[in-house]
Amino acid sequence: MLEQICQLARDAGEAIMNVYNGETPLNVSHKSDNSPVTAADIAAHQVIVQGLATLTPDIPVLSEEAPPEWAVRQHWQRYWLVDPLDGTKEFLNRNGEFTVNIALIEKGMPVLGVVYVPATAVMYSAAEGRAWKEEGGYKQQIRVCDARPPRVVISRSHAAVDEELKEYLNQMGEHQTTAIGSSLKFCLVAEGKAQLYPRFGPTNVWDTAAGHAVAIAAGAHVHDWQGKELDYAPRESFLNPGFRVSIF
């Protein structure tokens, strides 16, 4: 099923790039939390939801663009968790650092994940404890990699205003930092280009599940600041606690 989900992400990516390249109107609006949503978010959502309904009609879907009510999803043990366009701000800033995120959740854990980068046609995927990166027609398995000093990957959009992150990095000792958008931060740790992604600012479950799947399949750990693995068991709030993605 993994390759079918990868293809679905590519199809969603094509719909996103039609908007990115000006072939379809952008149509920017804002949600109740003031986060932007575009025609690309909606087009990708429609592609993914329709595709999943065909591939796995018995598995429900939780997408950022149409999250079901709590009463509908409170007993879900297995479901798709989708962010059709992660990094809408990066999309609007035209820096290419946006992704399509699709994850399969079973008993609270992401057991399959796909993170696709439409602007570069790079695909990260994971299932059954293995993770891969596909680029330029070449697919290879990826694993975490130690490095000294460690490279820390941080959010491009939020790092400048995150005082907790600044304090954490100041106390960390020698390190290097890389700022990048969307769920690519998980993927950089997974492929060994970074060793740590600390997150204090807010994220939602759809922002992290697919990247989480890739990271843990590549040998990383994804824990909250109390040491508990981040999980996606149904809960009323979509907000995650703060967390760290680490090889340590």
Contacts in CASP RR format, 6 or more apart in sequence:
PFRMAT RR
TARGET T0000
AUTHOR 0000-0000-0000
METHOD contacts of the structure
MODEL  1
MLEQICQLARDAGEAIMNVYNGETPLNVSHKSDNSPVTAADIAAHQVIVQ
GLATLTPDIPVLSEEAPPEWAVRQHWQRYWLVDPLDGTKEFLNRNGEFTV
NIALIEKGMPVLGVVYVPATAVMYSAAEGRAWKEEGGYKQQIRVCDARPP
RVVISRSHAAVDEELKEYLNQMGEHQTTAIGSSLKFCLVAEGKAQLYPRF
GPTNVWDTAAGHAVAIAAGAHVHDWQGKELDYAPRESFLNPGFRVSIF
1 55 0 8 1.000
1 56 0 8 1.000
1 112 0 8 1.000
1 127 0 8 1.000
2 112 0 8 1.000
2 113 0 8 1.000
2 114 0 8 1.000
2 125 0 8 1.000
2 127 0 8 1.000
4 55 0 8 1.000
5 55 0 8 1.000
5 102 0 8 1.000
5 104 0 8 1.000
5 112 0 8 1.000
5 113 0 8 1.000
5 114 0 8 1.000
5 125 0 8 1.000
6 114 0 8 1.000
6 116 0 8 1.000
6 123 0 8 1.000
6 125 0 8 1.000
6 134 0 8 1.000
8 47 0 8 1.000
8 48 0 8 1.000
8 51 0 8 1.000
8 52 0 8 1.000
8 55 0 8 1.000
8 102 0 8 1.000
8 114 0 8 1.000
9 48 0 8 1.000
9 100 0 8 1.000
9 102 0 8 1.000
9 114 0 8 1.000
9 115 0 8 1.000
9 116 0 8 1.000
9 123 0 8 1.000
10 116 0 8 1.000
10 121 0 8 1.000
10 123 0 8 1.000
11 47 0 8 1.000
12 43 0 8 1.000
12 44 0 8 1.000
12 47 0 8 1.000
12 48 0 8 1.000
12 84 0 8 1.000
12 100 0 8 1.000
12 116 0 8 1.000
12 118 0 8 1.000
13 44 0 8 1.000
13 47 0 8 1.000
13 100 0 8 1.000
13 116 0 8 1.000
13 118 0 8 1.000
14 118 0 8 1.000
15 40 0 8 1.000
15 43 0 8 1.000
15 44 0 8 1.000
15 46 0 8 1.000
15 47 0 8 1.000
16 40 0 8 1.000
16 43 0 8 1.000
16 44 0 8 1.000
16 85 0 8 1.000
16 91 0 8 1.000
16 98 0 8 1.000
16 100 0 8 1.000
16 118 0 8 1.000
17 118 0 8 1.000
17 119 0 8 1.000
18 24 0 8 1.000
18 40 0 8 1.000
18 43 0 8 1.000
19 25 0 8 1.000
19 26 0 8 1.000
19 38 0 8 1.000
19 39 0 8 1.000
19 40 0 8 1.000
19 43 0 8 1.000
20 40 0 8 1.000
20 91 0 8 1.000
20 94 0 8 1.000
20 118 0 8 1.000
20 119 0 8 1.000
24 39 0 8 1.000
24 40 0 8 1.000
24 43 0 8 1.000
25 39 0 8 1.000
26 38 0 8 1.000
26 39 0 8 1.000
26 40 0 8 1.000
27 38 0 8 1.000
27 39 0 8 1.000
28 36 0 8 1.000
28 37 0 8 1.000
28 38 0 8 1.000
28 92 0 8 1.000
29 36 0 8 1.000
29 37 0 8 1.000
29 38 0 8 1.000
30 36 0 8 1.000
30 37 0 8 1.000
31 37 0 8 1.000
35 88 0 8 1.000
36 88 0 8 1.000
36 89 0 8 1.000
36 92 0 8 1.000
37 65 0 8 1.000
37 88 0 8 1.000
38 85 0 8 1.000
38 88 0 8 1.000
38 91 0 8 1.000
38 92 0 8 1.000
40 85 0 8 1.000
40 88 0 8 1.000
40 91 0 8 1.000
41 64 0 8 1.000
41 65 0 8 1.000
41 84 0 8 1.000
41 85 0 8 1.000
41 88 0 8 1.000
42 65 0 8 1.000
42 84 0 8 1.000
44 84 0 8 1.000
44 85 0 8 1.000
44 100 0 8 1.000
45 63 0 8 1.000
45 64 0 8 1.000
45 65 0 8 1.000
45 66 0 8 1.000
45 82 0 8 1.000
45 84 0 8 1.000
47 84 0 8 1.000
48 61 0 8 1.000
48 63 0 8 1.000
48 82 0 8 1.000
48 84 0 8 1.000
48 100 0 8 1.000
48 102 0 8 1.000
49 61 0 8 1.000
49 63 0 8 1.000
49 66 0 8 1.000
49 82 0 8 1.000
52 59 0 8 1.000
52 61 0 8 1.000
52 80 0 8 1.000
52 82 0 8 1.000
53 61 0 8 1.000
56 80 0 8 1.000
59 78 0 8 1.000
59 79 0 8 1.000
59 80 0 8 1.000
59 104 0 8 1.000
60 68 0 8 1.000
60 72 0 8 1.000
60 73 0 8 1.000
60 76 0 8 1.000
60 79 0 8 1.000
60 80 0 8 1.000
61 79 0 8 1.000
61 80 0 8 1.000
61 82 0 8 1.000
62 68 0 8 1.000
62 73 0 8 1.000
62 76 0 8 1.000
62 79 0 8 1.000
62 80 0 8 1.000
62 81 0 8 1.000
62 82 0 8 1.000
62 205 0 8 1.000
62 206 0 8 1.000
63 80 0 8 1.000
63 82 0 8 1.000
63 83 0 8 1.000
63 84 0 8 1.000
63 206 0 8 1.000
64 82 0 8 1.000
64 83 0 8 1.000
64 84 0 8 1.000
64 204 0 8 1.000
64 206 0 8 1.000
65 84 0 8 1.000
67 238 0 8 1.000
70 236 0 8 1.000
73 79 0 8 1.000
73 234 0 8 1.000
74 234 0 8 1.000
74 236 0 8 1.000
75 234 0 8 1.000
76 105 0 8 1.000
76 234 0 8 1.000
77 106 0 8 1.000
77 107 0 8 1.000
78 104 0 8 1.000
78 105 0 8 1.000
78 106 0 8 1.000
78 107 0 8 1.000
79 104 0 8 1.000
79 105 0 8 1.000
80 102 0 8 1.000
80 103 0 8 1.000
80 104 0 8 1.000
80 105 0 8 1.000
81 102 0 8 1.000
81 103 0 8 1.000
81 104 0 8 1.000
81 105 0 8 1.000
81 110 0 8 1.000
81 205 0 8 1.000
81 206 0 8 1.000
81 209 0 8 1.000
81 210 0 8 1.000
81 232 0 8 1.000
82 101 0 8 1.000
82 102 0 8 1.000
82 103 0 8 1.000
82 206 0 8 1.000
83 99 0 8 1.000
83 100 0 8 1.000
83 101 0 8 1.000
83 183 0 8 1.000
83 206 0 8 1.000
83 207 0 8 1.000
83 210 0 8 1.000
84 100 0 8 1.000
84 101 0 8 1.000
85 91 0 8 1.000
85 98 0 8 1.000
85 99 0 8 1.000
85 100 0 8 1.000
86 98 0 8 1.000
86 99 0 8 1.000
86 100 0 8 1.000
86 101 0 8 1.000
86 182 0 8 1.000
86 183 0 8 1.000
86 206 0 8 1.000
86 207 0 8 1.000
87 97 0 8 1.000
87 98 0 8 1.000
87 99 0 8 1.000
87 157 0 8 1.000
87 181 0 8 1.000
87 182 0 8 1.000
88 98 0 8 1.000
89 157 0 8 1.000
90 96 0 8 1.000
90 97 0 8 1.000
90 98 0 8 1.000
90 156 0 8 1.000
90 157 0 8 1.000
90 181 0 8 1.000
90 182 0 8 1.000
91 98 0 8 1.000
95 156 0 8 1.000
95 181 0 8 1.000
96 117 0 8 1.000
96 119 0 8 1.000
96 120 0 8 1.000
97 117 0 8 1.000
97 119 0 8 1.000
97 156 0 8 1.000
97 180 0 8 1.000
97 181 0 8 1.000
97 182 0 8 1.000
97 184 0 8 1.000
98 117 0 8 1.000
98 118 0 8 1.000
98 119 0 8 1.000
98 181 0 8 1.000
98 182 0 8 1.000
99 115 0 8 1.000
99 116 0 8 1.000
99 117 0 8 1.000
99 118 0 8 1.000
99 182 0 8 1.000
99 183 0 8 1.000
99 184 0 8 1.000
99 210 0 8 1.000
100 114 0 8 1.000
100 115 0 8 1.000
100 116 0 8 1.000
100 118 0 8 1.000
101 113 0 8 1.000
101 114 0 8 1.000
101 115 0 8 1.000
101 183 0 8 1.000
101 206 0 8 1.000
101 207 0 8 1.000
101 209 0 8 1.000
101 210 0 8 1.000
101 211 0 8 1.000
102 113 0 8 1.000
102 114 0 8 1.000
102 210 0 8 1.000
103 110 0 8 1.000
103 112 0 8 1.000
103 113 0 8 1.000
103 114 0 8 1.000
103 209 0 8 1.000
103 210 0 8 1.000
103 211 0 8 1.000
103 212 0 8 1.000
103 213 0 8 1.000
103 232 0 8 1.000
104 110 0 8 1.000
104 111 0 8 1.000
104 112 0 8 1.000
104 113 0 8 1.000
104 213 0 8 1.000
105 111 0 8 1.000
105 209 0 8 1.000
105 232 0 8 1.000
107 233 0 8 1.000
108 231 0 8 1.000
108 232 0 8 1.000
108 233 0 8 1.000
109 229 0 8 1.000
109 231 0 8 1.000
109 232 0 8 1.000
110 209 0 8 1.000
110 210 0 8 1.000
110 211 0 8 1.000
110 212 0 8 1.000
110 213 0 8 1.000
110 216 0 8 1.000
110 232 0 8 1.000
111 127 0 8 1.000
111 213 0 8 1.000
112 126 0 8 1.000
112 127 0 8 1.000
112 213 0 8 1.000
113 125 0 8 1.000
113 126 0 8 1.000
113 127 0 8 1.000
113 209 0 8 1.000
113 210 0 8 1.000
113 211 0 8 1.000
113 213 0 8 1.000
113 214 0 8 1.000
114 123 0 8 1.000
114 124 0 8 1.000
114 125 0 8 1.000
114 126 0 8 1.000
114 210 0 8 1.000
115 123 0 8 1.000
115 124 0 8 1.000
115 125 0 8 1.000
115 183 0 8 1.000
115 184 0 8 1.000
115 186 0 8 1.000
115 187 0 8 1.000
115 210 0 8 1.000
115 211 0 8 1.000
115 214 0 8 1.000
116 122 0 8 1.000
116 123 0 8 1.000
116 124 0 8 1.000
117 123 0 8 1.000
117 124 0 8 1.000
117 184 0 8 1.000
120 135 0 8 1.000
121 135 0 8 1.000
121 136 0 8 1.000
122 133 0 8 1.000
122 134 0 8 1.000
122 135 0 8 1.000
123 132 0 8 1.000
123 133 0 8 1.000
123 134 0 8 1.000
123 135 0 8 1.000
124 131 0 8 1.000
124 132 0 8 1.000
124 133 0 8 1.000
124 134 0 8 1.000
124 142 0 8 1.000
124 187 0 8 1.000
124 190 0 8 1.000
124 191 0 8 1.000
124 211 0 8 1.000
124 214 0 8 1.000
125 131 0 8 1.000
125 132 0 8 1.000
125 134 0 8 1.000
125 214 0 8 1.000
126 132 0 8 1.000
126 190 0 8 1.000
126 213 0 8 1.000
126 214 0 8 1.000
126 216 0 8 1.000
126 217 0 8 1.000
126 218 0 8 1.000
127 213 0 8 1.000
127 217 0 8 1.000
128 217 0 8 1.000
129 216 0 8 1.000
129 217 0 8 1.000
130 141 0 8 1.000
130 217 0 8 1.000
131 141 0 8 1.000
131 142 0 8 1.000
131 143 0 8 1.000
131 190 0 8 1.000
131 214 0 8 1.000
131 215 0 8 1.000
131 217 0 8 1.000
131 218 0 8 1.000
131 219 0 8 1.000
132 139 0 8 1.000
132 140 0 8 1.000
132 141 0 8 1.000
132 142 0 8 1.000
133 139 0 8 1.000
133 140 0 8 1.000
133 142 0 8 1.000
133 187 0 8 1.000
133 191 0 8 1.000
134 140 0 8 1.000
142 190 0 8 1.000
142 191 0 8 1.000
142 192 0 8 1.000
142 218 0 8 1.000
143 190 0 8 1.000
143 192 0 8 1.000
143 218 0 8 1.000
143 219 0 8 1.000
144 189 0 8 1.000
144 190 0 8 1.000
144 192 0 8 1.000
144 195 0 8 1.000
144 218 0 8 1.000
144 219 0 8 1.000
144 220 0 8 1.000
144 247 0 8 1.000
145 191 0 8 1.000
145 192 0 8 1.000
145 193 0 8 1.000
145 195 0 8 1.000
145 247 0 8 1.000
146 195 0 8 1.000
146 247 0 8 1.000
147 192 0 8 1.000
147 195 0 8 1.000
149 173 0 8 1.000
149 174 0 8 1.000
149 175 0 8 1.000
149 176 0 8 1.000
150 175 0 8 1.000
150 176 0 8 1.000
150 194 0 8 1.000
150 195 0 8 1.000
150 196 0 8 1.000
151 175 0 8 1.000
151 176 0 8 1.000
151 177 0 8 1.000
151 178 0 8 1.000
151 193 0 8 1.000
151 194 0 8 1.000
151 195 0 8 1.000
151 196 0 8 1.000
152 169 0 8 1.000
152 172 0 8 1.000
152 175 0 8 1.000
152 176 0 8 1.000
152 177 0 8 1.000
152 178 0 8 1.000
152 194 0 8 1.000
152 195 0 8 1.000
152 196 0 8 1.000
152 197 0 8 1.000
152 198 0 8 1.000
153 177 0 8 1.000
153 178 0 8 1.000
153 179 0 8 1.000
153 180 0 8 1.000
153 185 0 8 1.000
153 188 0 8 1.000
153 189 0 8 1.000
153 193 0 8 1.000
153 194 0 8 1.000
153 196 0 8 1.000
153 197 0 8 1.000
154 165 0 8 1.000
154 169 0 8 1.000
154 177 0 8 1.000
154 178 0 8 1.000
154 179 0 8 1.000
154 185 0 8 1.000
154 197 0 8 1.000
154 198 0 8 1.000
155 162 0 8 1.000
155 179 0 8 1.000
155 180 0 8 1.000
155 181 0 8 1.000
155 185 0 8 1.000
155 199 0 8 1.000
156 179 0 8 1.000
156 180 0 8 1.000
156 181 0 8 1.000
157 181 0 8 1.000
158 201 0 8 1.000
159 165 0 8 1.000
159 179 0 8 1.000
162 200 0 8 1.000
162 201 0 8 1.000
164 200 0 8 1.000
164 201 0 8 1.000
165 198 0 8 1.000
165 200 0 8 1.000
165 201 0 8 1.000
168 198 0 8 1.000
168 200 0 8 1.000
169 175 0 8 1.000
169 177 0 8 1.000
169 198 0 8 1.000
175 196 0 8 1.000
178 188 0 8 1.000
178 193 0 8 1.000
178 194 0 8 1.000
180 188 0 8 1.000
183 207 0 8 1.000
183 208 0 8 1.000
183 210 0 8 1.000
183 211 0 8 1.000
185 194 0 8 1.000
185 197 0 8 1.000
185 245 0 8 1.000
186 197 0 8 1.000
186 208 0 8 1.000
186 211 0 8 1.000
186 212 0 8 1.000
186 214 0 8 1.000
186 215 0 8 1.000
186 220 0 8 1.000
186 222 0 8 1.000
186 245 0 8 1.000
187 211 0 8 1.000
187 214 0 8 1.000
187 215 0 8 1.000
188 194 0 8 1.000
188 197 0 8 1.000
189 195 0 8 1.000
189 196 0 8 1.000
189 197 0 8 1.000
189 215 0 8 1.000
189 218 0 8 1.000
189 220 0 8 1.000
189 245 0 8 1.000
189 246 0 8 1.000
189 247 0 8 1.000
190 211 0 8 1.000
190 214 0 8 1.000
190 215 0 8 1.000
190 217 0 8 1.000
190 218 0 8 1.000
190 219 0 8 1.000
190 220 0 8 1.000
191 218 0 8 1.000
192 218 0 8 1.000
192 247 0 8 1.000
195 246 0 8 1.000
195 247 0 8 1.000
195 248 0 8 1.000
196 244 0 8 1.000
196 245 0 8 1.000
196 246 0 8 1.000
196 247 0 8 1.000
196 248 0 8 1.000
197 244 0 8 1.000
197 245 0 8 1.000
197 246 0 8 1.000
198 244 0 8 1.000
199 242 0 8 1.000
199 243 0 8 1.000
199 244 0 8 1.000
199 245 0 8 1.000
200 242 0 8 1.000
201 242 0 8 1.000
202 239 0 8 1.000
202 240 0 8 1.000
203 239 0 8 1.000
203 240 0 8 1.000
203 242 0 8 1.000
203 243 0 8 1.000
204 238 0 8 1.000
204 239 0 8 1.000
204 240 0 8 1.000
205 232 0 8 1.000
205 238 0 8 1.000
205 239 0 8 1.000
205 240 0 8 1.000
206 238 0 8 1.000
207 240 0 8 1.000
208 222 0 8 1.000
208 230 0 8 1.000
208 240 0 8 1.000
208 243 0 8 1.000
209 232 0 8 1.000
212 222 0 8 1.000
212 230 0 8 1.000
212 245 0 8 1.000
215 222 0 8 1.000
215 245 0 8 1.000
216 222 0 8 1.000
219 247 0 8 1.000
220 245 0 8 1.000
220 246 0 8 1.000
220 247 0 8 1.000
221 229 0 8 1.000
221 244 0 8 1.000
221 245 0 8 1.000
221 246 0 8 1.000
221 247 0 8 1.000
221 248 0 8 1.000
222 229 0 8 1.000
222 230 0 8 1.000
222 243 0 8 1.000
222 244 0 8 1.000
222 245 0 8 1.000
223 229 0 8 1.000
223 230 0 8 1.000
223 243 0 8 1.000
223 244 0 8 1.000
223 246 0 8 1.000
224 230 0 8 1.000
224 240 0 8 1.000
224 241 0 8 1.000
224 242 0 8 1.000
224 243 0 8 1.000
225 241 0 8 1.000
225 242 0 8 1.000
225 243 0 8 1.000
225 244 0 8 1.000
230 240 0 8 1.000
230 241 0 8 1.000
230 243 0 8 1.000
END
